[in-house]
Amino acid sequence: MNVDNAKSQMRKGMLEYCVMLLLRDRPHYSSDIIQRLKDADLLVVEGTLYPLLSRLKKDGILTYEWQESTQGPPRKYYVLSEEGRQTLAALDAAWNEIANTVTKLKEF
Amino acid sequence: MIKKNITINFCGRLYNIDEDAYELLNHYTESIRRYYSKIEGGEEVADDIEARIAELFDEQKAQGRVAIDIECTEAIIKRIGELEEITEPDDSEGSDNGSSESGNDDDASTTERIKQGANAFANTIADSAQNAWDTIKSEKKYFRDGQNALLAGVLAGAAQYFGGSLLMWRIIFLVLILIPIPVLDWFGIGGILVVGYIIMAIIAPVAEKPEERLQMQGRSVTPQNIAEEVSKPSRNGTSTLARFLSVLLKIVLCIVGIWLVIIFVGLLGFIAVFFTEPVTWFSTWWNWDNGSYVYDAVKELVWIAGGCGICALGILIYCTFHAIASSNGKVRAMGFGQRMAWFAAFIVCIIVMIAACFKTMTSGRHIEEGLHHMITPNINMITPNIKIEYTTTMTQDSIVDGMDDAQL
């Protein structure tokens, strides 16, 4: 079994959830999201984030608003929509379940 | 090392960027844009990615970097990821893992084993066939290779396209041209090869852009490969001896090439002269006045044939030198339309020349027949008819005069 491959699969599965988590409290600029995800070692190449954001936006989970920036052109700040919050709650539950299962299996 | 630097307007801001870095960046953003233009909301993804690149450029500028160079661009592309890494593999990953599981070794009889062996063999063959098919289908394209060119890079391109070492290609080519092969005589093979070389030099494009160089080598056009290709030293410093030899070879090839082209066109001209020869020959030999009138009629055709031959030769020589110069990067290579126009002009010249030769040839035959009849005393009676048919009115007049005289 290829460990790296399995790891990247796990990361991919988690990425959407983590992006939504980051946006739960306040709007974020995409480069901030990138920085956070990179710090958490979740993102290998930055470009992956943009199609993901675009898809989440298409699904109505998040929206964005333009904000002026002190350095450079205006920036897109991503916000979680109401639908996004509901989805996030569902995902939270799912995550807890998975985490519980894994913990149990490990103890067993 | 000196590099050309340009200013680009990228995401509404200006950046000083090296030319090779620009090539790389441009290809990268283009490929992303092309991919995402097919996807709903993809334009926005491409915009976002470009904005991110601009932001990273800004970071570099803030750190005091005056010009964005190729290393910096490469690093940024690596950071953002190549197109294949970015795209979401949602539905492209099919899982097929049910093919190789029927391996019960319990009663693996000999027939079973033979079957397996045959299967494996068939698989290998299928694989290699697949490989060959892939090569044909792949992006590999024929280009003249300007970087490794001695003359126009036709052979260097062939070595890239068909494989094999360039030296081998050159040796075989030279041997076929220079060494007389008894059966396939001197001109036959050598001339065809040289003319073929020139035609290839005219119609085949030279690989100029990094993408084209990659296509020529059959490598996939990815930003990584482009970066590698762009940052490669354009012409590796060779030893003095090698340079001397290459110059020598160039001179020899030029002389041989021009010589063979002249022979080729000369031969076509000779065909024309050969078939018109009877006329001049007869007119001088028999000192026949009418012969010169006949010759006048055919002379135009000879002029046309000769003119076309010279034009064709001129086109060949001009295009060859242009191709050589373009493969050395001294002149901008001809565009597709330009190449095709020259090629068409060349073909038209050759066709008109051959047609004129042919026409001359047939008229020559008729005249020959006519003259033959005229000089044969036994069939003197038939002569006037033939003369009226094939020669000038003046002859007719003289005949009529003669008849008038007789009547008088």
Boltz contact constraints between the chains, C-beta under 6 A:
constraints:
  - contact:
      token1: [A, 45]
      token2: [B, 81]
      max_distance: 6.0
  - contact:
      token1: [A, 45]
      token2: [B, 85]
      max_distance: 6.0
  - contact:
      token1: [A, 46]
      token2: [B, 79]
      max_distance: 6.0
  - contact:
      token1: [A, 46]
      token2: [B, 80]
      max_distance: 6.0
  - contact:
      token1: [A, 47]
      token2: [B, 49]
      max_distance: 6.0
  - contact:
      token1: [A, 47]
      token2: [B, 80]
      max_distance: 6.0
  - contact:
      token1: [A, 47]
      token2: [B, 81]
      max_distance: 6.0
  - contact:
      token1: [A, 47]
      token2: [B, 86]
      max_distance: 6.0
  - contact:
      token1: [A, 48]
      token2: [B, 86]
      max_distance: 6.0
  - contact:
      token1: [A, 50]
      token2: [B, 45]
      max_distance: 6.0
  - contact:
      token1: [A, 50]
      token2: [B, 48]
      max_distance: 6.0
  - contact:
      token1: [A, 50]
      token2: [B, 49]
      max_distance: 6.0
  - contact:
      token1: [A, 51]
      token2: [B, 45]
      max_distance: 6.0
  - contact:
      token1: [A, 51]
      token2: [B, 88]
      max_distance: 6.0
  - contact:
      token1: [A, 54]
      token2: [B, 41]
      max_distance: 6.0
  - contact:
      token1: [A, 54]
      token2: [B, 45]
      max_distance: 6.0
  - contact:
      token1: [A, 58]
      token2: [B, 41]
      max_distance: 6.0
  - contact:
      token1: [A, 72]
      token2: [B, 58]
      max_distance: 6.0
